[in-house]
Amino acid sequence: MKKNTPLTLKLLNISFAIYRFPARSPIPQQVFEQNYYFIGNTTDELSLVVPQTLELNSEHVEKDWQALMVVGPLDFSLTGILANITQILAEEKISVFALSTFDTDFILIKSAKIQQAITALKNKQYQIIKEY
């Protein structure tokens, strides 16, 4: 892959919810049964990103997020992948919730803004494919 080559992003066919719990809260077992889930724990909080169809008991939840996944795997020597994508979206006033795994990056965008985000990224030569 050449430097500054726009990447392919896959629009996942799923809506996500982002939950916030007190730090060190137990993680509900059904989280681990999902095809996609992300866990972040700090001294201040536990955050869980799960399919929106999974309802968890939390006072803090943000629903209606769509995910664009950078088609990978990505080499660790590549730089600026998230920075380039988020800059394009920031210019459109679209906020994101970014997640990374060993192989790739996920950019979560509110459902109401996903089409605007796709258009902006396509205008910058990113290819967007849909998960079926």
C-alpha positions in Angstrom: 0.0 0.0 0.0 1.4 3.4 -1.0 1.6 6.3 1.4 -1.5 8.5 1.3 -3.5 6.0 -0.7 -7.1 6.2 0.4 -8.3 3.0 1.9 -11.4 0.9 1.6 -13.9 1.3 4.4 -16.6 -1.3 5.2 -20.0 0.0 6.5 -21.1 -2.7 9.0 -24.7 -3.8 8.8 -25.3 -3.2 12.5 -26.1 -0.4 15.0 -24.1 0.0 18.1 -24.6 1.4 21.6 -21.9 2.8 23.8 -22.4 2.1 27.6 -20.6 3.7 30.5 -20.3 1.9 33.9 -18.4 2.6 37.1 -14.8 1.4 36.9 -14.3 -2.3 37.7 -18.0 -3.1 37.1 -18.6 -6.7 36.2 -19.0 -7.3 32.5 -22.4 -9.0 31.6 -21.8 -12.4 30.2 -24.0 -11.7 27.1 -21.4 -9.2 26.0 -19.0 -12.0 25.2 -21.7 -13.8 23.0 -21.8 -10.9 20.5 -20.0 -10.9 17.1 -18.6 -7.4 17.9 -17.9 -6.0 21.3 -15.3 -3.6 22.6 -14.3 -3.2 26.2 -12.3 -0.2 27.7 -11.6 0.0 31.4 -9.8 2.8 33.2 -9.5 3.9 36.8 -12.6 6.2 36.2 -14.9 4.1 34.0 -15.8 0.9 32.1 -17.0 1.5 28.6 -18.7 -1.2 26.5 -19.5 -0.9 22.8 -22.0 -3.6 21.8 -24.7 -4.2 19.2 -27.6 -2.0 20.0 -29.9 -5.1 20.1 -28.2 -6.0 23.4 -29.8 -4.0 26.1 -27.6 -3.5 29.2 -28.6 -2.0 32.5 -26.7 1.3 32.7 -27.5 4.9 33.5 -25.3 6.1 30.7 -25.8 5.0 27.1 -25.4 6.5 23.7 -27.3 4.7 21.0 -27.6 4.8 17.2 -24.0 4.5 16.1 -22.9 3.0 12.8 -19.4 1.7 12.2 -17.0 2.1 9.3 -14.3 -0.5 9.5 -11.0 0.1 7.7 -10.5 -3.0 5.6 -7.2 -4.5 6.8 -5.2 -5.9 8.2 -3.2 -2.8 8.6 0.6 -2.7 9.1 1.8 -1.0 12.3 4.2 1.1 10.2 1.3 2.9 8.5 0.7 6.3 10.0 -2.1 8.8 9.8 -5.0 6.5 9.0 -7.3 7.6 11.7 -6.0 11.2 11.5 -6.8 11.4 7.8 -10.3 10.0 8.2 -11.2 12.0 11.2 -9.9 15.2 9.6 -12.2 14.7 6.7 -15.2 14.1 9.0 -14.2 17.0 11.3 -14.3 19.4 8.3 -17.9 18.2 7.9 -18.7 18.8 11.6 -19.2 15.0 12.2 -18.0 13.7 15.5 -16.7 10.2 15.8 -16.0 7.5 18.4 -12.8 5.7 17.3 -11.7 2.1 18.2 -8.8 0.1 17.2 -7.9 -3.6 17.2 -4.6 -5.3 16.3 -5.6 -5.5 12.7 -7.7 -2.5 11.9 -9.6 0.6 13.0 -13.3 1.3 13.5 -14.9 4.7 13.2 -18.3 5.0 14.8 -20.6 7.7 13.6 -24.1 8.6 14.7 -26.6 7.1 12.3 -28.1 10.5 11.5 -24.7 11.5 10.0 -23.5 8.3 8.4 -24.6 9.2 4.8 -23.0 12.6 5.1 -19.8 10.9 6.3 -19.8 8.4 3.5 -20.3 11.2 0.9 -17.4 13.2 2.4 -15.1 10.2 2.4 -16.0 9.2 -1.1 -15.3 12.8 -2.2 -11.7 12.2 -0.9 -11.4 9.0 -2.9 -12.2 6.5 -0.1 -14.0 3.4 -1.3 -17.0 2.4 0.8 -18.4 -1.1 0.7 -21.3 -2.5 2.6 -21.3 -5.6 4.7 -24.0 -8.0 3.8 
